[in-house]
Amino acid sequence: MQFNIIKQYFPKNHIIDLTPFGNGHINDTYKVVIDGMPKDYILQKINTQVFLNPDGIIQNHLKLKRYSISIDMILKLLK
């Protein structure tokens, strides 16, 4: 299933590696390595038994992103 989802975003690229990432207990998270891409990606399957409104999660994320951009907030990425 994960490969099908990744192919929706990268239809012409070869998936080199897909491995579980982290040790979460709620969502399933994977590190994705794709041929020809300079960085790796994270794919996360949201547990809809816990988060009953996944679309709401995305909407909240987008609101936070727009707000942080509007006030020139600098967010540091964890490595």
Summary of the structure (lengths in Angstrom):
residues: 79
radius of gyration: 14.9
end to end distance: 26.8
largest distance: 38.7
contacts: 146
relative contact order: 0.13
helix: 32%
strand: 23%
